[in-house]
Amino acid sequence: MSDIMVPIPFKHLLSWILQEYQSEKTIFGIPEEKFYYKKDTSAFQVFNETCETPLGPAAGPHTQVTQNIVAAYLTGGRFFELKTVQIMDELEIEKPCIDAEKETYNTEWSTELTVAQAYDEYVKAWFILHTLNKIFGFSKLDQRAFVFNMSIGYDLEGIKSPKIDGFIEGLKDASHSPIFQACQAVLKEAIESGQIPGVSDPAFVDSISPLISKSVTLSTMHGTPPEDQERICKYLLAEKGLHTYVKLNPTLHGYDYVKKAFQDLGYHHIQLKEESFTHDMQYPAAVEMLQNLTAHAAECGLEFGVKLSNTLAVVNDKGTLPTDEMYMSGRALYPLTVNLALKLSQEFNGQLPISYSGGADAFNFTELLQAGLKPITVATYLLKPGGYERLTQLAEMSEGLEETLSRDTVDLEKLSRLAAEAMSGTRYAKEGKSYQPMKIDHSLELLDCFVAPCVVGCPIHQDVPEYIRLIGEERYQEAYELIIAKNPLPFITGYICEHNCELKCVRNDYEDPVLIRDLKRIASERGYLSVLETIPAFKKTRDARIAVIGAGSAGLSASYFLAREGFEVTIFEKNDRPGGMVEFGIPGFRIPELAIENDLALIKRAGVNFELNCDPNLDIDQLRKEGYTYVILAVGAWKSRPLKLEGEVDRVKGAIKFLLDFKQDPDSVQLGKNVAVIGGGNSAMDSARAALRVPGVESVTILYRRTRDQMPAEREELELALGDGVKFVELVSPISLKEGTLVCQKMALGEKDASGRRRPLPLEGELVEYPVDTVLTAIGELVNYDLLNAIGITVDERGNIPANSYHETNLENVYLVGDAFRGPASVVEAIADARAAVDGILEKEGIDQPTLTVPQPDFDLKAQTEAVISRKALITPRIVQEDFDENYLAETGRCLECNFLCNKCVEVCPNRANIAIRIDSPFLKDQNQILHLDALCNECGNCATFCPYQGAPYMDKFTLFWDEEAFLESENEGYLPLPDGRLKMRYQGGIHQLRYANGIIQSADGSLAVDNQIQALFDIILAVRDRYPYLMAVE
């Protein structure tokens, strides 16, 4: 495997495009549904050129090779910042060089090609864009409507060198360059031979102007003095006659401004280097430079402006990239860049042209244009799932803004509003649960890798995409039946599930996760009655009787699963009604009583017996004497972890006891006026919101020793608490409570601990006081180990309970599930424990498969495919909670159905090195397979970032090689077609000789034992030869 990209010859590029479109109705993987057609003749002028959309890819990974530029053009890009060239063009870039998981970081700078290769790529792209417009009619104008903008660096000496000067002059007028003439000849030959659909006159080729670019954006190294930058710009304006923009750095704000901005926005983890700011150009010097250059450009009769902004250099503390320093871009950069745009616009009274790049996306794109910033280019935005296809939506958003785009000044009022909004609210603040990994804990397979991360992330592996599609098709009964096949508490989990599925949802890489939990509630509410009315009571068909101790979530779930399998099941519950902590401790504002009753009705319908008001100290031996073969203990964790606090401990109450009392009779609870809640989990949020509802309480404050983004509580639970009026204070830890004053130690974040969060450390001598009448502690719950010891279950000194994978304890046929086993956990984890115990019992009873299963629903595959393709790359904000029940069908349309059609690695690859191969094979199940093209890959690592697995498609997927040297250097499993028609294939470490024979592939040397996976690989090789021949080695 090599990180050196192989440029594709123009003739092969042309053939590839034509063949792929004819066969697949895609070009470089972009489906025709995402092609952008301009609806009218509107355009704007930039550098005295016509540009029909104010949009395109920024200088970077999306403008490095021809196929980058083509993909961006197909999807609506019309302003192309060609990737930066510089005199040092044979640098070795350490890989991977891109990490776009949350904030985006990179360690690359100029093009990885030589200057000569880069020049050729841009000329080839110039011809292909003209040709594509001629074939498809993307533009309604009768002239070129896209712009190529050079990007060069980094000092005057290098720019004046023959190498860079030749590049500049060659793009100003390419008529005498060999590549321009070669492209002319190839394109004319293709037209004359009838290969170009709808183009018959070779004179079209002569109409393609050799004047490729008349503008440049200057990029300089961090720390370049302003006088040097001014000297370069004056040279480009006066000597080269180029419209010139200079790229400026966000360091112009100054270290203190940026540090405070990141702190206010929650980006505590980003480490800045003060010297990066002090060594860089300072704001007053920048203003003087821009004033001088504006005047100089006017004298030259050329345009001058600024490009905002460059990336921000930060300390590399993530470990995902190989260098000490990395460069940040994207959403976290937006507040800095838009405020720098405002600062400069105010300085120049709106007269300074600003080309914008720095966190532009679908949420701010229109507003940036309306403020007068144009053109807008994006890079980070295209590295996320959806890739180039994200441009289509932006291009469509730019339509109807002709008047806005015709203005040449910045609207200071609109830009001021944008800048202020960027520094407030949540859109550009650090997301909660940032330490939660989105990847699933599985290795990437060579084949058949489509997976829905939400399903894997769910402890009970609910069929999330399927039941969401059923809801979308208003097939509620089927959706409910599919849910209760794995989850007997759909109403309860429809309200209070911790929904880990949403943390894994691919929509997190777009905007917000699909509201999976709420959709489960919708399916339950609309499918429940029809199912309950028709479902028969399950018959007792098994000999074994089973006792379940505890009627909480785990006990109820185990009982339902077992009753459904034909066992006689009895639940023994100490309280007067079932439901456990959900029934007795979760406040009514979190879940209505009817939801609990509906789930209980389902379980009772299954034939489960209930014994209520039982002695909590049940005797296992006595149950066995009464004929119970198996016992499942689901006794919960009903005791709050104590808080070490000096002083008036009688004013300290455990959250669980408080919530139990509140649920039973809120009016009987006395807390005083001021309440402090200690903790950062959901119990703390419940306690705080409940405390506000207690008569006499005036103020409730949550005190947390870490920061908000590290809280284990669900983000929406915190938002609800804050919305109720709860106050929140971070980085404080309580010490003492005396005479109504709670003294707390101020904390600061240190190094990361085992959880991945930065450890809170005390700030010596820094204390803070709060008036407090009652302290509620919500720092965890404790298991009743005394009860377990009395029963005879082994518990070690650390509280660990030895058990097998089925939760069977040291006592034979006795299982421990739920909070009593794992400590305080979620309802869905309790259901998972119950399922494990039930599976253990089924195995002991010789039952291989559950007898009651729900068949997977049937869908219209064509309609499903079209729907998923249309949703991909489309930014679609989730439905707001207040309108959800009226608009839930729209929310179902946000699901990307990743287990049906994933292809994220195809979407996010800038170079189009991952190819979706459609193949009909009895040895494969997914709609398509992923084939990696070694020659197009530069090992940037972006596909590895967004692959849902613990893997890297560019290393782990089946790979097609174009030359033997690359094949032998690589360790990828893949194949190399040889000139004589034979093939070499690497598989499981060995290299095997293959040959075609009578339409099939055979092992030529007998070294390869053919099994189903080998046959599947053979089918892929044949499909490439027969259906995708353009992917084979270039001439």
Buried (B, 14 or more C-beta within 10 A) or exposed (E): BBBEBBBBBBBBBBBBBBBBBEEBEBBBBBBEEBBBEBEEEBBBEBBEBBBBBBBBBBBBBBBBBBBBBBBBBBBBBBBBBBBBBBBEBEEEBEBBBBBBBBBBBBBBBBBBBBBBBBBBBBBBBBBBBBBBBBBBEBBBBEEBBBBBBBBBBBBBEBBBBEBBBBBBEBBBBBEEBEBBBBBBEBBBBBBEEEBBEEBEEBEBBEEBEBEBBBBBBBBBEBBBBBEBBBBBBBBBBBEBEBBBBBBBBBBBBBBEBBBEBBEEBBBBBBEBBEEBBEBBBBBEBBBEBBEBBBEBBEEBEBBBBBBBBBBBBBEBEBEBBEEEBBBBBBBBBBBBBBBBBBBBBBBBEBEBBBBBBBBBBBBBBBBBBBBBBBBBBBBBBBBBBBBBBBBBBBBBBBEEBEEBBEEEEBBBEBBBBBBBBBBEEEBBBBBBBBBBEBBBEBEBEBBBBBBBBBBBBBBBBBBBBBBBBBBBBEBBBBBBBBBBBBBBBBBBBBBBBBBBBBBBBBBBBBBBBBBBBBBBBBBBBBBBEEBEEEEEEBEEEBEBBBBBBBBBBBBBBBBBBBBBBBBBBBBBBBBEBBBBBBBBBBBEEBBEEEBBEBBBEBBBBBBBBBBEEBEEEBEBEEBBEEEBBBBBBBBBBBBBBEBEBEBBEEBBBBBBBBBBBBBEEBEEBEBBEBBBBBBBBBBBBBBBBBBBBBEEBEBBBBBBBBBBBBBBBBBBBBBBBBEBEBBBBBBBBBBBBEEBEBBBBBBBBEEEEEEEBBBBEBEEEEEEEBBBBBBBBBBBBBBBEEBBEEBEBEBEEEEEBEBEEBBBBEBEBBBBBBBBBBBBBBBBBBBBBBBBBBBBBBEBBEBEEBEEEBEEBEBEEEEBBEBBBEBBBBBBEBBEEEEBEEEBBBBBBBBBBBBBBBBBBBBBBBBBBBBBBEBEBEBBEBBBBBBBBBBBBBBBBBBBBBBBBBBBBBBBBBBBBBBEEBBEEBEBBBBBBBEEEEBBBBBEEEBBBBBBEEEEBBBBEEEBEEEEBBBBBBBBBBBBBEBBEBBEBBE
